[in-house]
Amino acid sequence: MAIPIENLTKRYYTIGELAGMFNVSKSLVRFWEQEFDYLRPYKSSKGERRFTQENIRQFEAIYVLVKEKGYTLAGAKRILKEQKDFLQQKKDALQTLQRLKGFLEDLKFQV
């Protein structure tokens, strides 16, 4: 890896830097960008891709599923969607609990 993923300090990384981090080709990065809506880097006015730290973590999630765990692209997409859905459900549940807590606190002061 050219830049260890745990040492990310810059705001944006080039496609070459990202490819180097994972020892993959730039064409694979572009291919996965097309395949996964999940991965959307910023593009400059010249069309150059600029990857944020969040984009790199997204790429890492795809890399782990496909390259390390052996999932197909369809399988990786399914897992990522399930994770996204689970996080949304968790967020919704936390919001519901916050509202319930507020209601109970209001009720406590009325008694």
N, C-alpha and C positions, 0 to 999 in steps of 0.2 A: 504494500500500500504506500502510495506517495505521501498522503497525509492521513495519519491515524484518525479515524472517525471521532474518537473521544477528544481530540484536540482541535476541533473546529473553532476558528476564531474570526474568519473573514465573514463579511455579509453575503457575498456571492462567490460562487466557484464556477469555473468553466467546465464544459463538457469533458475536456481532456483531464482536468483535475479529478472530476467525479469518476471517470473511467479508470484512472490510475489508482484511486482509493480501493477499488474493488477488483482490479486487475482484469477488466473486461474491455471490449472494444467500444469505441464511440458509437459505432453502428448499433450495437446492442442497446446502449443507452437510448438512442433515438427510437429504436424498435419498441422498447418497453414503454417509452413515453407515449407512443401511438396506441399501444395495447391497453395501458392502464390509465383511465381517467383520473385516477388517484394521484398520478405524478404529473404535475403541471408547472414546469419552471417558468421563470420570468424570461421574456424575450426582448432584447434590445431593439432599437429602431432599425438596426442592421440585420435583425433576425438571429443574433447570437444568443444562445441559451445561457442563462445565468441561474445557477442552482443555489437555493438558500439552504441553511442548515436543516430546515424542516424537509425540504425536497430530498436532501441526502438521507435523512432518516426514513423517508418514504421509500427511496430506492433500496435502502438496506433491508427493509421489510420484504420487499419483492425478491431481492437477492437471496435472502435466507430461505424463503419459501421455495423458490425455483431451483437455485443452485445447490443449497445445502440440504434441504429436506426433500428435494426431488419432486415437488408438485408440478403438474402441468400448468400452463398459463391460465387455463379455465379454473383449475383447482385453486391456484393462488388468488385469482379474482374472487372466487367464492369465499375463501377464508378472510380476505381483506374486507369484503362486504359484511360478513358475519361479525367481524370485529367492530366495524363502523356502526352496525345496527346495535350491537351490545353496548357500545359506549353511549349511543343516543338513548337507549333504554335506561342506562345508569344515570345519565344526566337528567332525564325526565323524572325518574324516581327521586333523585335528590331534590329537585325543584318541588315535587309534591310533598316531600318530607319537610322542606323549609316552610311551605305554606301551612302545613299541619302544625308545625311547631309554633308559628306565629299565631294561629288560631287558638291553640292551647294556652299560650302565654296571655293572650287577650282574655280568654275565659277565666284564667286564674285571677286576673285583676278585677274581674266583675263580681267574683264571689266574695 
